Amino acid sequence: MGEDSHDAAEAPVRSERYAGSLRLGGRVVLGADRLVVDRGDGPVVVELDDVVEVSLQDVDWFLAVMSAALVGFGLLSFGRSVLLGGAFAVAGVVSLALTYRKRDALRIQVRGRAAPLRCFPAEPQTLLVELDAALAD
């Protein structure tokens, strides 16, 4: 099973298939037998034998549309109350920014973990293809 320690990540990754950066800072390295995700707070090492499912999560369109509607409602409310309308518009813009920031999340379901491992690679499609190929081997 994967480990959450520096010792495991310091061990060399055999037959490096992919090495890249994470969009929010850090690195991801895919080897022949494991995946190492280092976001800066310590590496997460996942053995490929423990990976159950891999998916790429696109933009959450429902949340994006609701955020845009909140911005629109805020702008329409300016006539009644500038403070309240501005608050709604700002809340919508912040929600849109956070939704955009979390686009293209690579979700990796690992055996023995309740929540999937999520990372945001700079090249999500390339990593997904390499990870699928590594899991098929």
Secondary structure as GFF3:
##gff-version 3
##sequence-region A 1 137
A	DSSP	alpha_helix	6	10	.	.	.	ID=ss1
A	DSSP	beta_strand	18	21	.	.	.	ID=ss2
A	DSSP	beta_strand	27	30	.	.	.	ID=ss3
A	DSSP	beta_strand	34	38	.	.	.	ID=ss4
A	DSSP	beta_strand	43	47	.	.	.	ID=ss5
A	DSSP	three_ten_helix	48	50	.	.	.	ID=ss6
A	DSSP	beta_strand	51	57	.	.	.	ID=ss7
A	DSSP	alpha_helix	61	76	.	.	.	ID=ss8
A	DSSP	three_ten_helix	77	79	.	.	.	ID=ss9
A	DSSP	alpha_helix	82	101	.	.	.	ID=ss10
A	DSSP	beta_strand	105	110	.	.	.	ID=ss11
A	DSSP	beta_strand	117	119	.	.	.	ID=ss12
A	DSSP	alpha_helix	124	136	.	.	.	ID=ss13
###
